[in-house]
Amino acid sequence: AVYLRESGGGSVQSGGSLRLSCAVSGYDWRSYCLGWFRQVPGKMREGVAALDHDGEINYADSVKGRFAISLDPAKDTLLLEMNSLKPEDTAMYYCAADNEPGARWIATGGNPSLGYWGHGTQVTISS
């Protein structure tokens, strides 16, 4: 199994920045694609960014140029740097691991019944 624990959420004003962290552990986790997803109550889950095990990175169009996904191998931590935040970025953010190729995985919004998921961290952006 792979275990994921998010941290770093919070409340900031529009235009601000936040960095989310996801501590990753478990068997062979480096062979998985790692990704960030977000969801607002009553709306579909949205893929945000994915980092394939071969280093390929994919982003949702809505966050391109503002968000950056990376892996800190020394700390076994997946990061999501979020800049120029907008009120529409407000959501619960989840870290996940799956064998799905990153581009397709974030395009479909992921499936919490497949792969491994963290419990989420709330991000709130005020205007």
C-alpha positions in Angstrom: 0.0 0.0 0.0 0.9 3.7 -0.4 0.2 6.2 2.3 -0.3 9.9 1.6 -0.8 12.8 4.1 -1.4 16.3 2.9 -0.5 19.5 4.8 -0.1 23.2 4.0 -3.6 24.3 3.3 -5.0 27.5 4.6 -6.7 30.8 3.8 -5.1 33.5 1.8 -6.3 36.5 -0.2 -6.6 36.5 -4.0 -3.2 36.9 -5.6 -1.4 35.2 -2.8 0.5 32.0 -2.7 0.4 28.7 -0.8 2.5 25.5 -0.8 0.9 22.2 -0.3 2.9 19.2 0.9 2.1 15.5 0.7 4.2 13.1 2.7 4.5 9.8 0.7 5.4 6.4 2.1 4.7 2.7 1.5 5.7 -0.1 -0.8 7.2 0.9 -4.2 5.5 4.4 -4.2 8.2 5.7 -6.6 6.8 3.5 -9.3 3.4 5.3 -9.3 2.2 8.5 -10.9 1.6 11.1 -8.1 -1.0 13.8 -8.5 -3.0 16.6 -6.9 -6.8 16.8 -7.2 -9.3 19.2 -5.8 -13.0 19.2 -5.1 -15.7 21.6 -4.1 -18.8 20.2 -2.4 -21.5 19.6 -5.0 -19.0 19.8 -7.9 -17.0 17.2 -9.9 -13.5 16.4 -8.7 -10.9 18.1 -10.8 -7.4 17.0 -11.6 -4.8 19.7 -10.9 -1.3 18.3 -11.7 0.4 15.0 -12.1 4.0 13.8 -11.9 4.6 10.5 -13.6 7.3 8.2 -12.3 9.4 9.0 -15.4 9.3 12.7 -14.6 6.6 13.8 -17.1 4.5 16.6 -15.7 0.9 17.5 -16.7 -1.3 20.4 -15.5 -4.9 21.2 -15.8 -5.4 24.2 -18.1 -6.9 26.2 -15.3 -3.7 26.2 -13.3 -1.0 26.2 -16.0 1.6 29.0 -15.4 0.4 29.4 -11.8 0.9 26.0 -10.1 4.0 23.9 -10.0 4.2 20.2 -8.9 7.5 18.7 -7.8 9.0 16.0 -5.7 11.4 16.5 -2.8 13.2 13.1 -2.9 15.2 13.9 0.3 12.0 14.2 2.2 9.7 11.8 0.2 7.3 14.7 -0.2 5.2 15.8 -3.1 4.8 19.5 -3.4 2.4 21.8 -5.1 3.4 25.5 -5.3 0.4 27.6 -5.9 0.8 31.2 -7.0 -1.5 34.0 -8.2 -4.3 32.3 -6.4 -7.9 33.0 -7.3 -11.2 32.5 -5.4 -12.1 29.7 -7.9 -9.0 27.8 -6.6 -10.9 27.3 -3.3 -11.4 23.6 -2.7 -10.3 20.6 -0.7 -7.0 19.5 -2.2 -6.1 15.8 -2.3 -2.8 14.0 -3.0 -3.0 10.7 -4.8 -1.0 7.9 -6.3 -2.1 5.6 -9.2 -0.7 3.7 -12.1 -2.8 5.8 -14.5 -0.7 7.9 -16.9 -0.7 11.5 -15.6 -2.3 13.3 -18.5 -5.3 11.0 -18.7 -5.6 10.7 -14.9 -6.0 14.4 -14.3 -8.2 14.8 -17.4 -10.7 12.3 -15.9 -10.6 13.8 -12.4 -9.3 10.6 -10.8 -11.4 7.9 -9.0 -11.1 7.6 -5.2 -12.0 3.9 -5.5 -8.7 3.4 -7.5 -5.2 4.0 -6.4 -4.3 5.6 -3.1 -5.6 8.9 -1.7 -4.9 11.2 1.2 -7.5 12.8 3.4 -7.2 16.3 1.9 -6.3 19.8 3.0 -8.6 22.8 2.6 -7.5 25.8 0.6 -9.6 28.9 0.8 -9.0 32.0 -1.3 -10.8 35.2 -0.5 -11.4 38.0 -3.0 
